[in-house]
């Protein structure tokens, strides 16, 4: 007997397969499977990337903080004026954007008047004002090595160092969890690919 039924006009009607209903439990099970399969690989990838970003950022922020500390201990102080505020616009890979501002100061040390661009103290808001009078630190042996003397400027440097340390520590934890799993699975796949096929097996021809 035929499994199809003929209608009044002679057309055959086929019953379509019903799609399974999507439930929250099924969704979370599917998401859990994706995380279980791809999570270690992506965790290792992004963990390594952001760890590199944290290390590079820590080197820069740590250098700025060290310079500020040394100038506070062994440098001189003088009054300066902000002659202009430099601005750089950044665009993120997801379309986000932000601005970066830092002051250019003019100071006189031992009769020499010069300007210093203090990008190490860049911020994301309009903290600095043109014409503002500030106190700066300078190297007594190299006058053009200048840093801001305010506690607020130093606190920002300390905050950057701490932020990079927290980011780097978090990524180390991610790598400690994901990297061994990723390596174990990669090794297992390679071993499975090198196993000889049983005798008598043949490849199926694709029609």
Secondary structure, 3 states (H helix, E strand, C coil): CCCCEECCCCCEECCCCCCCCCCHHHHHHHHHHHHHHHHHHHHHHHHHHHHHHHHHHHHHHHHHHHHHHHHHHHCEEEEEEEEEEEEEEEECCCCCEEEEEEEEEEEEECCEEEEEECHHHCECCCCCCCCCEEEEEECCCCCCCEEECCHHHHHHHHHHHHHHHHHHHHHHHHHHHHHHHHHHHHHHHHHHHHCCCCCCCCCCCCC
